Amino acid sequence: MSKRSHRPVAFGAAAFALALAISPLAAPPALATPTPMHQVARPQHEVTPALTPTALLATKPKPPRDPARADVLVNKKYPLIPRKYVPRLTEVPGTGIRLQPQAAKSYKKLVAAARRDGVDIRLTSGYRSYAVQKGLLEKYTRAYGPAYAQRIAAKPGTSEHQTGLAIDVGNRNRACALQACFATTKVGNWMAKNAPRHGFILRYPKGMESVTGYAYEPWHFRYVGTAQAKAMAGSRSKTLEHFYGVAPAPRPNAAKPSAPKSGTLKNTKKTTANLNLRRGPSTGTTILKTVPRGSTVRLTGKKSGSWVQATHRGTTGWMSSRYLR
């Protein structure tokens, strides 16, 4: 080979060596300067600050499905996952009733606050297993038929009581136990005003059956956590369904339908005696209220033997047709 033919090769080798010398691939990695721990970026799932009531409303959270969470949504359309879920439980002292630990702790504080106000609350129900709920629904179905039974009891696997986060409360003297009139009692009044301060909400409010799927239950409260309970109390979210956006928000200025004038419709009757309005078509069922003699009631059209379903001043139940005209 000529000298001329060697020059490109020598130049190329020198250039290649130079390139290697300045290439980041060839250079040894520099020692990184330690980053202070307070500046280290953490994974997103670890950065979960507690939300204020205002932030909770602004985020419009999706319905939580984990039954161990205090804010889980459970209803007829959102069953428990799994259906036979069993939570971690602890007994509420002196009651024999069990709840999830966080709910039990908050309930104890609620009871203490009520006592300071001269109110004595009685815990009547808490956790109910899948099997117990199944037996309860079957009992109500035999007594009232499936349609009415499912207005007052959940199917197993869809009950809030199965989460260990729901409570039923009452008066020590059992006045208006499991009745709509409980709302007017000392315990009922106190719970409606103060329960959210301790993380509990009235779960099945009056007039919300089309949303919740259940009749008005002023004795049934659900633990969701203090922040969320206060957020709901200060908003238009009357139910968990409204809060999670799975039910239309109630319109504040919606015109209420005018009540029919007495005697103008065929489905209105007057009571001829002080007549009990009961939860079901039987004298063995709970009395919702006593309707005074001469009162006007509106019939829904449902019958069971001599019993008819009727509504009096917002309360719907069953009464004997023998004392109506």
Secondary structure as the mmCIF struct_conf table of DSSP 4:
data_model
#
loop_
_struct_conf.conf_type_id
_struct_conf.id
_struct_conf.beg_label_comp_id
_struct_conf.beg_label_asym_id
_struct_conf.beg_label_seq_id
_struct_conf.end_label_comp_id
_struct_conf.end_label_asym_id
_struct_conf.end_label_seq_id
HELX_RH_AL_P HELX_RH_AL_P1 LYS A 3 ILE A 22
TURN_TY1_P TURN_TY1_P1 PRO A 24 ALA A 26
BEND BEND1 ALA A 27 ALA A 27
HELX_LH_PP_P HELX_LH_PP_P1 PRO A 28 PRO A 36
HELX_RH_3T_P HELX_RH_3T_P1 MET A 37 GLN A 39
HELX_LH_PP_P HELX_LH_PP_P2 VAL A 40 PRO A 43
HELX_RH_3T_P HELX_RH_3T_P2 GLN A 44 GLU A 46
HELX_LH_PP_P HELX_LH_PP_P3 PRO A 49 THR A 52
HELX_RH_AL_P HELX_RH_AL_P2 PRO A 53 THR A 59
HELX_LH_PP_P HELX_LH_PP_P4 PRO A 61 PRO A 64
TURN_TY1_P TURN_TY1_P2 PRO A 67 ALA A 68
BEND BEND2 ARG A 69 ARG A 69
TURN_TY1_P TURN_TY1_P3 ALA A 70 ASP A 71
BEND BEND3 ASN A 75 TYR A 78
BEND BEND4 ILE A 81 PRO A 82
TURN_TY1_P TURN_TY1_P4 ARG A 83 LYS A 84
STRN STRN1 THR A 90 VAL A 92
TURN_TY1_P TURN_TY1_P5 PRO A 93 GLY A 96
STRN STRN2 ILE A 97 LEU A 99
HELX_RH_AL_P HELX_RH_AL_P3 PRO A 101 ARG A 116
TURN_TY1_P TURN_TY1_P6 ASP A 117 GLY A 118
STRN STRN3 ILE A 121 SER A 125
HELX_RH_AL_P HELX_RH_AL_P4 TYR A 130 TYR A 144
HELX_RH_AL_P HELX_RH_AL_P5 PRO A 146 ILE A 152
BEND BEND5 ALA A 153 ALA A 153
HELX_LH_PP_P HELX_LH_PP_P5 ALA A 154 LYS A 155
TURN_TY1_P TURN_TY1_P7 PRO A 156 GLY A 157
BEND BEND6 THR A 158 THR A 158
HELX_RH_3T_P HELX_RH_3T_P3 GLU A 160 THR A 163
TURN_TY1_P TURN_TY1_P8 GLY A 164 GLY A 164
STRN STRN4 ALA A 166 ASN A 171
TURN_TY1_P TURN_TY1_P9 ARG A 172 ASN A 173
TURN_TY1_P TURN_TY1_P10 ALA A 175 LEU A 178
BEND BEND7 GLN A 179 GLN A 179
HELX_RH_3T_P HELX_RH_3T_P4 ALA A 180 THR A 184
BEND BEND8 THR A 185 THR A 185
HELX_RH_AL_P HELX_RH_AL_P6 LYS A 186 ASN A 194
HELX_RH_3T_P HELX_RH_3T_P5 ALA A 195 HIS A 198
TURN_TY1_P TURN_TY1_P11 GLY A 199 GLY A 199
STRN STRN5 PHE A 200 TYR A 204
TURN_TY1_P TURN_TY1_P12 LYS A 206 GLY A 207
HELX_RH_AL_P HELX_RH_AL_P7 GLU A 209 THR A 212
BEND BEND9 GLY A 213 TYR A 214
STRN STRN6 GLU A 217 TYR A 223
HELX_RH_AL_P HELX_RH_AL_P8 THR A 226 ALA A 233
TURN_TY1_P TURN_TY1_P13 GLY A 234 GLY A 234
BEND BEND10 SER A 235 ARG A 236
BEND BEND11 THR A 239 THR A 239
HELX_RH_AL_P HELX_RH_AL_P9 LEU A 240 PHE A 243
TURN_TY1_P TURN_TY1_P14 TYR A 244 GLY A 245
BEND BEND12 VAL A 246 ALA A 247
HELX_LH_PP_P HELX_LH_PP_P6 PRO A 248 ARG A 251
TURN_TY1_P TURN_TY1_P15 PRO A 252 ASN A 253
HELX_LH_PP_P HELX_LH_PP_P7 ALA A 254 LYS A 261
TURN_TY1_P TURN_TY1_P16 SER A 262 GLY A 263
BEND BEND13 THR A 264 LEU A 265
TURN_TY1_P TURN_TY1_P17 LYS A 266 ASN A 267
STRN STRN7 THR A 268 LYS A 270
STRN STRN8 THR A 271 THR A 271
BEND BEND14 THR A 272 ALA A 273
STRN STRN9 LEU A 275 ARG A 278
BEND BEND15 ARG A 279 SER A 282
TURN_TY1_P TURN_TY1_P18 THR A 283 GLY A 284
BEND BEND16 THR A 285 THR A 285
HELX_LH_PP_P HELX_LH_PP_P8 THR A 286 THR A 286
STRN STRN10 ILE A 287 VAL A 291
HELX_LH_PP_P HELX_LH_PP_P9 PRO A 292 PRO A 292
TURN_TY1_P TURN_TY1_P19 ARG A 293 GLY A 294
STRN STRN11 THR A 296 SER A 304
TURN_TY1_P TURN_TY1_P20 GLY A 305 SER A 306
STRN STRN12 TRP A 307 HIS A 312
TURN_TY1_P TURN_TY1_P21 ARG A 313 GLY A 314
STRN STRN13 THR A 315 SER A 320
HELX_RH_3T_P HELX_RH_3T_P6 SER A 321 TYR A 323
STRN STRN14 LEU A 324 LEU A 324
#
